[in-house]
Amino acid sequence: PEMLKLEFEGSLANLYKNKFAHFVRYNLRDTEILKGFEDRLGYIELANQMYHISTGDCRHVTGTLKLAELAINNYCIHELGVRVPDNIIDDDSAGIQGALVLEPNVGLHEWIGSMDINSLYPASIRSINISPETLIGQFKECHRAVEEIKKESLVTLTLMVDETGEHIEKTADDWKDALKQRKWAISGFGTVFDQEEQGVIPAILEAWTKTRKLYQKKRRQATNKDKKAYYGRLQYVYKIKLNSLYGALNNRFFRYYDLRMGESTTGTGRMILRHMCAQVCKELDGKYKLPVNITDLFDDGKEHWGYVENESVLYGDTDSAYFQTHANSKEEAVLVADAVAKRVTSTFKQFMQDSFLCTDGFDDLIKAGREVVAQRGIFVDKKRYVLHIVDNEGVASDQLKVMGLDTKKTTLPVEVSKRLNKFVERFLKGEEWDIIANDIVDYKEELRNTDDIMTIGLPKGVKRVEYYTDQYKILGMGVRLPGHVAASIFYNECLERYEDKDSLPIVTGMKIKVFYLTQKYGRFKSLAIPTDATAVPEWFLDHFAVNKDMHIERLVDKPLNNIIKAIGKETPSKQSLLVGELLDFE
């Protein structure tokens, strides 16, 4: 059952002084609520298990570095009986190239399928055998080297060998024979790793993978609710550990840091995604077609990849590919998506052998599965899309997947976000846009006429209030203030101006609601109120007016426009509906 916070008027300090018994009850209720969160979410127990498994301290759980390092140390010392190296911090803090994200086919699409690679980065590390002690050297040509070796070209490539410092030159076709003979694999970054024996990091990842699968099996078999939750939490611990070790590889404070290991992981992952997308094209369009460089189509100085000829692949991101099934029903779409995923997965073993020279036991670790089937979806931009999912990994579904869109951001009130998503969901389920447009206009009027202005406040978290307050007192009108901080300072000023001793002052770390005003007051054009305020201060209602038009624009018009512009529509208004009716009449 829902447990509500106890209400009180004024500040906690006044409650402590004047109603101590209620103050105690208030704190007890907060403790009960926290326990309820833990009973439901299990975050504290999850953290406890995470750092105990790696023999760490509780302070290590907020990062990935120490827990990953301790896991490797323990394996080396207790399983292999070898000493670990001293932690020498590298001066090189260079970043690495990240995951491949394709430009989407912007717009509305029907009967969409998707597939994703199981644990892409852990599987890539295991497939190439990426580990400090297996690293042989680096091709000077980096990414180009792996492509030329795959093609067996006559281009001369130079391998820089770590142990001897030698620079060895051969043609790409000769290198392919030489690497295969020695059981050396080449990563997507052109780094060479020995596959004669499994490395320490891949061995740990393999052990974690097996342990996670064991707990997943036990969770499925458990008949007791508590046991299910227990095994579910344990498998989740190992999921976090598997996915976080890659992050440690890229941190120069990591004991086993080598930039090439992180680059090799992402470089290999990018090539795997490109192959997956190309193979999807082959299955659906009849031609194996890799994503192409489309940087020339953009003017932002960044590199862009994607498809430009209406291929079946709609979008690709890190480990996932979204594609048109060309189906006419849910049943047909599910059959097509399942078949595509199965056939694409069957190609990975040969691809890993041909592209990275993976040997037996390392070549069959990349696997993909069908993820979702969506009735309709709108792709807006990279990492920004919405899908109406009707099947999720073989299970019938009826849910909206919102990724990266404004309606999912915490800058919108939760209730507003739900309503906007509902409008989009209705459209994706096939409802006529004209009907939805009228309801959107009605909702905007509902917000404009609400008696509770807290429902239209713009949610924010605020920091450094005290610092900026001091700066404002020293520099006055000349100081530059973040908008929501200025609104907080103005609120605190008003507490003094109107002698409000009951309302809470805004301090760093608080959640606030920001309100744009119909006129400026000195340098201030907005005013904040603490989210936890039990009531809107009377002085606010008496002396200030909220610019509701601006709030409607921020709450409804802009978030919706940023979605439906991809399908050639705009957020409706009374005026646009009237114009539409007149045009229809003519």
C-alpha positions in Angstrom: 0.0 0.0 0.0 1.1 3.6 -0.6 2.6 5.2 2.4 2.4 9.0 2.4 4.6 11.5 4.1 3.2 13.3 7.1 2.1 16.9 6.4 3.0 19.9 8.5 3.0 23.7 8.1 6.2 25.8 8.2 9.8 24.6 8.5 11.3 21.6 10.1 13.0 23.8 12.6 9.7 25.3 13.7 8.2 21.8 13.9 11.1 20.7 16.1 10.7 23.6 18.5 6.9 23.7 18.7 5.6 20.2 18.0 8.4 17.8 18.9 6.1 14.7 19.1 5.0 15.4 15.5 8.6 16.0 14.5 9.5 12.5 15.8 6.5 10.9 14.0 7.5 12.7 10.8 11.0 11.3 11.0 9.7 7.8 11.8 7.4 7.9 8.8 10.4 8.9 6.6 12.3 5.9 7.9 9.3 3.6 7.2 9.1 5.0 3.7 12.8 4.3 3.1 12.3 0.8 4.3 9.4 0.4 2.0 11.6 1.6 -0.9 14.2 -1.0 0.1 11.7 -3.8 0.4 10.4 -3.0 -3.1 13.7 -2.1 -4.9 16.4 -3.8 -2.8 19.1 -1.2 -3.7 20.9 -1.4 -0.3 21.0 -5.2 -0.4 22.1 -5.0 -4.0 25.0 -2.7 -3.1 25.9 -4.9 -0.2 26.2 -8.0 -2.3 28.1 -6.1 -5.0 31.0 -5.0 -2.8 31.1 -8.2 -0.8 31.4 -10.4 -4.0 34.5 -8.4 -4.9 35.7 -8.2 -1.3 35.5 -4.4 -1.4 34.3 -1.7 1.0 30.9 -0.1 0.9 32.4 3.1 -0.4 33.5 1.3 -3.5 30.0 0.6 -4.7 29.4 4.0 -6.2 32.1 3.5 -8.8 33.1 0.7 -11.2 36.9 1.0 -10.9 37.7 -0.5 -7.5 35.3 -3.5 -7.7 36.6 -4.5 -11.1 40.2 -4.2 -10.0 39.6 -6.2 -6.8 37.9 -9.0 -8.8 41.0 -9.3 -11.1 43.4 -9.1 -8.1 41.5 -11.9 -6.3 41.4 -14.1 -9.4 45.2 -13.6 -10.0 46.2 -14.2 -6.4 43.8 -17.0 -5.3 43.1 -18.8 -8.6 46.3 -18.4 -10.5 48.8 -17.9 -7.6 50.5 -14.9 -9.3 51.3 -11.5 -8.1 49.6 -8.4 -9.5 51.5 -5.4 -10.8 51.8 -2.2 -8.9 49.3 0.5 -9.8 51.2 3.0 -11.9 48.9 5.8 -13.0 49.2 6.6 -16.7 49.7 10.2 -17.7 47.8 9.7 -20.9 44.2 10.7 -20.3 43.1 10.5 -23.9 39.5 9.5 -24.6 38.5 6.6 -26.9 36.1 6.4 -29.8 32.7 5.3 -28.6 30.0 3.0 -29.9 28.6 3.2 -33.4 25.2 5.0 -33.6 23.6 5.2 -37.0 21.5 8.1 -38.2 17.9 6.9 -38.2 15.4 6.8 -41.0 13.5 9.7 -39.6 9.7 9.4 -39.6 6.8 7.1 -39.0 7.2 3.3 -39.7 5.0 0.3 -39.3 5.7 -3.2 -38.1 9.2 -2.7 -36.9 11.4 -5.5 -35.6 14.6 -5.3 -33.5 17.4 -7.5 -32.4 20.3 -6.9 -30.1 23.6 -8.6 -29.2 23.8 -10.3 -25.9 26.3 -8.4 -23.6 28.2 -6.9 -26.6 31.2 -5.5 -24.7 31.8 -8.5 -22.4 31.4 -10.9 -25.4 33.8 -8.8 -27.5 36.4 -8.8 -24.8 36.1 -12.6 -24.5 36.1 -13.2 -28.3 39.3 -11.2 -28.9 40.8 -12.4 -25.6 41.5 -8.9 -24.5 43.7 -8.9 -21.3 46.9 -7.2 -20.3 49.0 -10.4 -20.5 47.7 -11.5 -23.9 48.4 -8.2 -25.6 51.1 -8.7 -28.3 51.3 -5.4 -30.1 49.6 -2.7 -32.1 49.3 -2.1 -35.8 50.3 1.4 -36.6 47.4 1.7 -39.1 44.9 0.9 -36.3 41.3 0.5 -37.6 42.5 0.2 -41.2 44.7 -2.7 -40.5 41.9 -5.1 -39.5 40.0 -4.1 -42.7 43.0 -4.7 -45.0 43.8 -8.0 -43.3 40.3 -9.2 -43.8 40.4 -8.3 -47.5 43.9 -10.0 -47.8 45.1 -6.9 -49.7 48.6 -6.1 -50.7 48.8 -3.0 -48.5 51.9 -2.9 -46.2 51.1 -2.8 -42.5 53.4 -2.3 -39.5 53.0 -4.2 -36.3 54.7 -2.6 -33.2 55.5 -5.5 -30.9 55.3 -4.6 -27.2 57.8 -7.2 -25.8 60.7 -6.5 -28.2 59.9 -3.0 -29.4 60.2 -4.3 -33.0 58.4 -2.7 -35.9 57.6 -5.6 -38.4 56.3 -4.8 -41.9 54.3 -7.2 -44.1 51.5 -7.0 -46.6 48.0 -7.6 -45.3 47.7 -11.0 -46.9 51.0 -12.1 -45.4 49.9 -10.8 -42.0 46.7 -12.8 -42.1 48.7 -16.1 -42.6 51.2 -15.1 -39.9 48.6 -14.2 -37.3 46.5 -17.3 -37.9 49.6 -19.5 -37.6 50.4 -18.0 -34.2 46.8 -18.1 -33.0 46.8 -14.3 -32.7 43.6 -12.3 -33.1 43.3 -8.7 -34.2 40.7 -6.4 -32.7 38.6 -3.8 -34.4 41.3 -1.2 -33.3 44.2 -3.1 -34.9 45.5 -4.5 -31.6 46.9 -8.0 -31.6 46.1 -10.5 -28.8 47.3 -14.0 -28.2 44.6 -16.7 -28.2 46.8 -19.6 -27.2 45.3 -19.4 -23.6 42.4 -17.6 -22.2 43.3 -14.3 -20.6 42.5 -13.3 -17.0 39.9 -10.7 -17.8 38.0 -13.0 -20.3 38.2 -15.8 -17.7 36.6 -13.6 -15.1 33.9 -12.5 -17.5 33.2 -16.1 -18.4 32.9 -17.1 -14.8 30.5 -14.1 -14.1 28.4 -15.0 -17.2 28.1 -18.6 -16.0 27.2 -17.5 -12.5 24.6 -15.1 -13.8 23.0 -17.8 -16.0 22.9 -20.1 -12.9 21.0 -17.5 -10.9 18.7 -16.8 -13.8 17.8 -20.5 -14.0 17.3 -20.7 -10.2 15.0 -17.6 -10.4 12.9 -19.3 -13.0 12.7 -22.5 -11.0 12.0 -20.9 -7.7 8.4 -21.2 -6.4 8.8 -19.0 -3.4 8.4 -15.2 -4.0 11.3 -14.4 -1.7 13.6 -16.9 -3.4 12.7 -15.4 -6.8 13.6 -12.0 -5.6 16.8 -13.2 -4.0 18.1 -14.9 -7.2 16.8 -12.1 -9.3 18.9 -9.7 -7.3 22.0 -11.9 -7.5 21.8 -12.3 -11.3 21.4 -8.5 -11.5 24.6 -8.0 -9.5 26.5 -10.1 -12.1 24.8 -8.2 -14.9 26.1 -4.9 -13.5 29.6 -6.4 -12.9 29.7 -7.7 -16.5 28.8 -4.4 -18.1 30.9 -2.3 -15.8 34.3 -3.9 -16.3 34.6 -2.4 -19.8 34.3 1.1 -18.2 37.2 0.3 -15.9 39.4 -0.6 -18.9 39.1 3.0 -20.1 40.1 4.6 -16.8 43.7 5.6 -16.5 43.5 5.1 -12.7 42.7 1.4 -13.2 45.6 -0.9 -12.2 45.4 -2.8 -15.6 44.7 0.3 -17.7 45.8 0.2 -21.4 44.0 2.5 -23.8 44.3 -0.1 -26.5 42.1 -2.5 -24.6 39.2 -0.1 -24.4 39.7 1.0 -28.0 39.8 -2.7 -29.0 36.5 -3.4 -27.2 34.6 -0.5 -28.8 36.3 -1.0 -32.2 35.3 -4.6 -32.3 31.7 -3.7 -31.2 31.4 -1.2 -34.0 32.4 -3.8 -36.6 30.0 -6.4 -35.1 27.1 -3.9 -35.3 27.9 -2.9 -38.9 27.9 -6.6 -39.9 24.6 -7.2 -38.1 23.0 -4.3 -40.0 24.4 -5.4 -43.3 23.2 -9.0 -42.8 19.7 -7.7 -41.9 19.8 -5.9 -45.2 20.8 -9.1 -47.0 17.9 -11.0 -45.3 15.3 -8.4 -46.1 16.6 -6.6 -49.2 18.7 -9.3 -50.8 22.0 -7.4 -50.6 24.7 -7.4 -47.9 25.1 -3.7 -47.4 27.2 -2.0 -44.7 26.3 1.4 -43.3 28.0 4.2 -45.3 29.7 7.4 -44.2 27.2 10.2 -44.6 29.1 13.0 -42.9 28.8 15.2 -46.1 25.0 15.4 -45.4 25.6 17.2 -42.1 27.3 20.4 -41.2 28.3 19.9 -37.6 31.9 18.7 -37.9 31.0 15.2 -36.6 31.2 11.9 -38.3 27.9 10.3 -39.3 27.0 6.8 -40.5 23.8 5.4 -41.8 21.7 4.3 -44.8 20.4 6.6 -47.5 18.5 4.4 -50.0 15.5 3.3 -47.9 17.1 0.1 -46.9 15.1 -2.1 -44.4 17.4 -1.2 -41.6 15.9 1.9 -39.9 18.4 2.5 -37.1 21.3 1.0 -35.3 22.8 1.8 -31.9 25.7 0.2 -30.1 24.3 -3.4 -30.0 20.9 -3.1 -31.5 19.4 -2.9 -35.0 15.8 -1.8 -35.9 14.3 -2.9 -39.2 11.2 -2.9 -41.2 9.6 -6.4 -41.4 7.4 -5.4 -44.4 4.6 -7.3 -42.6 0.9 -6.6 -42.6 0.0 -8.1 -39.2 1.5 -8.7 -35.8 1.7 -12.4 -36.4 3.6 -11.9 -39.7 5.9 -9.3 -38.2 6.8 -11.6 -35.3 7.6 -14.5 -37.7 9.7 -12.2 -39.9 11.6 -10.7 -37.0 12.3 -14.1 -35.4 13.6 -15.5 -38.7 15.8 -12.5 -39.4 17.3 -12.6 -35.9 18.0 -16.4 -36.1 19.6 -16.2 -39.6 21.7 -13.1 -38.7 22.9 -14.8 -35.5 24.0 -17.9 -37.5 26.5 -15.7 -39.4 28.5 -14.4 -36.4 30.8 -17.4 -36.0 32.2 -17.1 -39.6 32.3 -13.3 -39.3 34.4 -13.5 -36.2 36.8 -15.9 -37.9 37.1 -13.8 -41.1 37.2 -10.4 -39.5 39.2 -10.9 -36.3 40.9 -14.3 -36.9 39.2 -15.7 -33.8 40.2 -19.3 -33.1 38.1 -22.2 -31.9 36.4 -21.5 -28.6 36.7 -17.7 -29.2 34.6 -17.5 -32.4 31.2 -18.5 -31.1 30.6 -16.1 -28.3 28.8 -13.4 -30.2 25.1 -14.1 -30.2 22.0 -12.0 -30.9 18.4 -12.4 -30.1 15.2 -10.9 -31.3 14.1 -8.1 -29.0 10.8 -6.3 -29.8 8.2 -6.1 -32.5 6.4 -2.7 -32.7 3.1 -2.0 -34.5 4.3 1.6 -35.3 7.2 3.8 -34.3 8.5 7.3 -34.8 12.3 7.8 -35.2 13.3 11.4 -34.5 17.1 11.4 -34.2 19.9 9.4 -32.8 18.9 7.8 -29.5 15.5 9.5 -29.8 12.5 7.4 -30.8 9.2 6.0 -29.6 7.7 2.6 -30.3 4.4 0.9 -29.6 5.6 -2.6 -28.7 3.2 -5.5 -29.3 5.7 -8.3 -28.6 8.8 -8.3 -26.3 11.1 -11.2 -26.7 8.3 -13.5 -27.6 5.9 -12.3 -25.0 2.7 -10.4 -26.0 3.0 -6.8 -25.0 1.1 -3.5 -25.2 3.5 -0.8 -24.0 5.1 2.4 -25.2 8.9 2.5 -25.4 10.1 6.1 -25.2 13.8 6.7 -25.7 15.5 10.0 -25.2 12.5 12.1 -26.0 11.4 15.3 -24.1 8.4 13.4 -22.6 10.8 11.2 -20.7 12.9 13.9 -19.2 12.7 15.0 -15.5 12.2 18.6 -16.7 8.5 17.7 -17.2 6.1 17.1 -14.3 5.3 13.4 -14.2 1.6 13.8 -14.8 2.2 16.0 -17.8 4.7 13.5 -19.2 2.1 10.7 -18.9 -0.5 12.7 -20.7 1.8 13.6 -23.6 3.0 10.1 -23.9 -0.7 8.9 -24.0 -1.4 11.2 -26.9 1.6 9.8 -28.8 0.5 6.2 -27.9 -3.0 6.8 -29.2 -1.6 7.9 -32.5 0.8 4.9 -32.8 -2.2 2.6 -32.1 -3.9 4.0 -35.1 -6.3 6.7 -33.8 -7.0 9.6 -36.1 -4.7 12.6 -35.5 -7.6 15.1 -35.8 -9.3 13.6 -32.8 -6.1 13.6 -30.8 -5.3 17.2 -31.8 -8.6 18.4 -30.3 -7.8 16.5 -27.1 -4.4 18.1 -26.9 -5.9 21.6 -27.2 -8.4 20.7 -24.5 -5.6 19.6 -22.3 -3.7 22.8 -22.8 -6.8 24.7 -21.7 -7.1 22.4 -18.7 -3.6 23.3 -17.6 -4.1 27.0 -18.3 -7.2 27.1 -16.1 -5.9 24.9 -13.3 -6.3 26.3 -9.7 -3.2 24.4 -8.5 -0.3 26.2 -10.1 2.2 23.6 -8.7 1.0 21.2 -11.4 2.4 23.5 -14.1 5.7 24.4 -12.4 8.8 23.3 -14.2 10.7 20.7 -12.1 14.4 21.4 -11.5 17.2 20.4 -9.1 19.2 23.3 -7.8 22.8 23.5 -6.7 25.3 26.1 -5.4 22.5 28.4 -4.3 24.7 29.8 -1.4 27.6 30.4 -3.7 25.5 32.3 -6.3 23.7 34.2 -3.5 27.0 35.5 -2.3 28.1 36.4 -5.8 24.8 38.3 -6.3 25.2 40.2 -3.1 28.7 41.3 -4.1 28.3 41.9 -7.9 24.6 42.8 -8.0 23.0 43.1 -11.4 26.2 42.3 -13.1 26.4 38.7 -12.0 25.6 35.9 -14.4 23.1 33.4 -12.8 21.7 30.2 -14.1 17.9 30.8 -14.6 16.7 28.3 -12.0 19.2 29.5 -9.5 18.1 33.1 -10.0 14.5 32.0 -9.5 15.6 30.4 -6.2 17.5 33.5 -5.0 14.4 35.6 -5.8 12.2 33.3 -3.8 14.6 33.5 -0.8 14.5 37.3 -1.1 10.7 37.3 -1.1 10.7 35.2 2.1 12.5 38.2 3.8 10.5 40.9 2.0 7.1 39.4 3.0 8.3 38.3 6.4 7.4 34.7 5.7 8.7 32.6 8.6 6.8 29.5 7.8 7.9 28.6 4.2 11.1 26.6 3.7 14.0 28.6 2.2 15.6 27.1 -0.9 19.1 25.6 -0.4 21.5 23.5 -2.4 20.2 20.0 -3.2 16.5 20.9 -3.2 14.0 20.0 -5.8 12.1 23.1 -7.0 9.3 24.2 -9.3 10.2 27.2 -11.5 7.5 29.7 -12.6 7.9 32.3 -15.3 6.3 35.6 -14.4 4.3 37.9 -16.6 6.8 40.8 -15.9 10.4 41.3 -14.7 11.2 42.3 -11.2 14.6 43.9 -11.4 16.8 41.2 -12.9 14.4 38.4 -12.1 11.9 37.0 -14.6 11.1 33.8 -12.8 10.5 32.6 -9.3 10.9 29.1 -7.7 9.0 27.3 -5.0 10.3 24.2 -3.2 8.7 21.0 -4.6 8.0 19.8 -1.0 6.2 23.0 -0.1 2.8 22.0 1.5 1.1 25.1 0.1 1.9 28.0 -2.3 2.8 31.1 -0.2 0.0 33.7 0.0 2.4 36.4 -1.0 3.1 34.6 -4.3 -0.6 34.5 -5.2 -1.1 38.1 -4.1 1.8 39.8 -5.8 2.9 37.7 -8.8 1.2 36.3 -11.9 2.5 33.2 -13.7 3.0 33.5 -17.5 0.8 30.5 -18.3 1.3 30.8 -22.0 5.0 30.4 -21.6 4.4 27.4 -19.3 2.1 25.7 -21.8 4.7 26.2 -24.5 7.4 24.6 -22.3 5.2 21.8 -21.0 3.2 20.8 -24.1 4.1 22.6 -27.3 7.9 22.1 -27.4 8.0 18.5 -26.1 5.3 17.4 -28.5 6.8 19.3 -31.4 10.1 17.7 -30.9 8.5 14.3 -31.5 5.8 14.9 -34.1 8.0 17.2 -36.3 9.5 13.9 -37.5 6.1 13.0 -39.1 5.4 16.5 -40.5 3.0 17.7 -37.8 2.9 20.5 -35.2 1.4 20.7 -31.8 -2.2 21.9 -32.4 -3.6 25.2 -31.1 -7.1 26.6 -31.2 -6.1 28.8 -34.1 -4.6 25.9 -36.1 -7.8 23.7 -35.5 -10.0 26.6 -36.7 -7.9 27.1 -39.8 -8.1 23.4 -40.5 -11.9 23.4 -40.1 -12.2 26.3 -42.5 -10.1 24.6 -45.1 -12.1 21.4 -44.8 -15.3 23.4 -45.2 -14.1 24.9 -48.4 
